Amino acid sequence: MAILWTTFPPFPLRRDRGPLMRAVVCRAYGPPEDVVLGDVAEPVPGPGQLLVRVHAAAVNFPDVLLIAGKYQIRIPVPFTPGSELAGEVLAAGAGAPFAPGQRVFGATAVGAFAELALLDAASATLVPDDADLASAAAFGVTYRTAYHALRSVGQVSERDWVVVLGAAGGVGLAAVDLAVAMGARVLAAASSPEKLELCAQRGAQATVDYDRQDLKARIRELTDDSARVVIDPVGGRYSEPALRGLARGGTFITLGYAAGSIPAIPLNLVLLKGITVRGMEIRTFAADHPVEAARDLDELTQMFAAGTVRPYIGARFPLADTAAALRYVAERKVLGKVVIDVF
Ligand SMILES: NC(=O)c1ccc[n+]([C@@H]2O[C@H](COP(=O)([O-])OP(=O)(O)OC[C@H]3O[C@@H](n4cnc5c(N)ncnc54)[C@H](OP(=O)(O)O)[C@@H]3O)[C@@H](O)[C@H]2O)c1
């Protein structure tokens, strides 16, 4: 399930020649409301690529940043957003070891919010027989991000206390699910009782409402001062108290900044407690750590096939309402994953 982040050529709005499909198009960088549903040239698979009829696509926070032109990479407009999908193979390019009719899921940089999409065969995985396509679409990015962080970067072991910030969001709930599956103890931190209740249902042993409680103090109390790893996809004002709550020698893993600001951490905190601060970025992790990445993907694929983990889908939208789905994510409303039902 190696996920390659290919930059597709942008899909221009074309009415002049060739078959057309319905697709969401970002014509200019801006807010979710600026994306439109339009007719776009059907993509043609090249060598090593699959043409997939998209049944479901999942929304990730980076999609909101990409359409705003605020992500680490900039896709030239016009382009079709959407970075993970599941569907049926319609055609396979030369050297792509899949056959028409097979159900696959995978990730790409853009192009998933459309009736048809291209997937690099190297990033495609067969959907297990007993898994539905929405779950498969929602599994790739956040679970892979969370698992690399927990398994390879944090080296989480059974009984370790793992603190997860934004624990009811996409990356956050994936981290909760996977840490629980690994036998770790999870302290879930989020901003509302509803979000914390979901985390508890998914197996978190302890919860903290970090908008109403003292995050550092609660981490220390609830873990008996033994929090070993912090998983942080949120940033902003939540990072420093979480780092302060770590036990001596703990590991703080920074994954993203959904809160909208990148925190500056006083380095003396790191020095005094012997803390390790690590970053993990899904697009570069496999290239930098190929052995660990391959092992993690193998283990994740097995967990998904066995049904050990299944993403929680908190909201679903039709393709025509993709702008509303992106707005929903941007406004911090997500519980687990948001899925676009395409077909
Ligand atoms: N490192 C990587 O490779 C990698 C991969 C995928 C995603 N990411 C990054 O990880 C972050 C989370 O992505 P995601 O898909 O999990 O997003 P998500 O589902 O929207 O979850 C983000 C969480 O952040 C919290 N949050 C706090 N302030 C927020 C704000 N002002 N606006 C929105 N959310 C806010 C929310 O939880 P509360 O309401 O409980 O605070 C929300 O549940 C993003 O920054 C994304 O770019 C990184």
PDBQT file of the ligand as one rigid body, heavy atoms in Angstrom, charges set to zero:
ROOT
HETATM    1  N1  LIG A 401       2.145  14.729   8.957  1.00  0.00    +0.000 N 
HETATM    2  C1  LIG A 401       1.421  14.211   7.977  1.00  0.00    +0.000 C 
HETATM    3  O1  LIG A 401       1.914  13.463   7.146  1.00  0.00    +0.000 OA
HETATM    4  C2  LIG A 401      -0.031  14.560   7.896  1.00  0.00    +0.000 A 
HETATM    5  C3  LIG A 401      -0.937  13.725   7.207  1.00  0.00    +0.000 A 
HETATM    6  C4  LIG A 401      -2.302  14.050   7.218  1.00  0.00    +0.000 A 
HETATM    7  C5  LIG A 401      -2.731  15.214   7.870  1.00  0.00    +0.000 A 
HETATM    8  N2  LIG A 401      -1.788  16.020   8.460  1.00  0.00    +0.000 N 
HETATM    9  C6  LIG A 401      -2.176  17.236   9.166  1.00  0.00    +0.000 C 
HETATM   10  O2  LIG A 401      -2.817  16.871  10.376  1.00  0.00    +0.000 OA
HETATM   11  C7  LIG A 401      -3.754  17.879  10.714  1.00  0.00    +0.000 C 
HETATM   12  C8  LIG A 401      -5.095  17.215  11.003  1.00  0.00    +0.000 C 
HETATM   13  O3  LIG A 401      -5.600  16.644   9.801  1.00  0.00    +0.000 OA
HETATM   14  P1  LIG A 401      -6.981  15.843   9.849  1.00  0.00    +0.000 P 
HETATM   15  O4  LIG A 401      -7.277  15.401   8.482  1.00  0.00    +0.000 OA
HETATM   16  O5  LIG A 401      -6.954  14.884  10.973  1.00  0.00    +0.000 OA
HETATM   17  O6  LIG A 401      -7.964  17.056  10.235  1.00  0.00    +0.000 OA
HETATM   18  P2  LIG A 401      -9.368  17.018  11.004  1.00  0.00    +0.000 P 
HETATM   19  O7  LIG A 401     -10.028  15.706  10.813  1.00  0.00    +0.000 OA
HETATM   20  O8  LIG A 401     -10.072  18.239  10.594  1.00  0.00    +0.000 OA
HETATM   21  O9  LIG A 401      -8.947  17.118  12.548  1.00  0.00    +0.000 OA
HETATM   22  C9  LIG A 401      -8.258  18.241  13.025  1.00  0.00    +0.000 C 
HETATM   23  C10 LIG A 401      -8.600  18.436  14.504  1.00  0.00    +0.000 C 
HETATM   24  O10 LIG A 401      -7.884  19.602  14.926  1.00  0.00    +0.000 OA
HETATM   25  C11 LIG A 401      -8.618  20.224  15.938  1.00  0.00    +0.000 C 
HETATM   26  N3  LIG A 401      -8.620  21.676  15.764  1.00  0.00    +0.000 N 
HETATM   27  C12 LIG A 401      -8.230  22.589  16.679  1.00  0.00    +0.000 A 
HETATM   28  N4  LIG A 401      -8.359  23.813  16.213  1.00  0.00    +0.000 NA
HETATM   29  C13 LIG A 401      -8.882  23.716  14.974  1.00  0.00    +0.000 A 
HETATM   30  C14 LIG A 401      -9.259  24.673  14.008  1.00  0.00    +0.000 A 
HETATM   31  N5  LIG A 401      -9.114  25.993  14.222  1.00  0.00    +0.000 N 
HETATM   32  N6  LIG A 401      -9.757  24.247  12.837  1.00  0.00    +0.000 NA
HETATM   33  C15 LIG A 401      -9.873  22.929  12.590  1.00  0.00    +0.000 A 
HETATM   34  N7  LIG A 401      -9.528  21.946  13.489  1.00  0.00    +0.000 NA
HETATM   35  C16 LIG A 401      -9.033  22.351  14.680  1.00  0.00    +0.000 A 
HETATM   36  C17 LIG A 401     -10.044  19.681  15.905  1.00  0.00    +0.000 C 
HETATM   37  O11 LIG A 401     -10.278  18.974  17.107  1.00  0.00    +0.000 OA
HETATM   38  P3  LIG A 401     -10.851  19.725  18.412  1.00  0.00    +0.000 P 
HETATM   39  O12 LIG A 401     -12.098  20.467  18.001  1.00  0.00    +0.000 OA
HETATM   40  O13 LIG A 401     -11.121  18.603  19.317  1.00  0.00    +0.000 OA
HETATM   41  O14 LIG A 401      -9.771  20.636  18.879  1.00  0.00    +0.000 OA
HETATM   42  C18 LIG A 401     -10.056  18.701  14.735  1.00  0.00    +0.000 C 
HETATM   43  O15 LIG A 401     -10.753  17.520  15.079  1.00  0.00    +0.000 OA
HETATM   44  C19 LIG A 401      -3.783  18.874   9.570  1.00  0.00    +0.000 C 
HETATM   45  O16 LIG A 401      -2.972  19.982   9.903  1.00  0.00    +0.000 OA
HETATM   46  C20 LIG A 401      -3.161  18.112   8.417  1.00  0.00    +0.000 C 
HETATM   47  O17 LIG A 401      -2.523  18.960   7.495  1.00  0.00    +0.000 OA
HETATM   48  C21 LIG A 401      -0.476  15.704   8.504  1.00  0.00    +0.000 A 
ENDROOT
TORSDOF 0
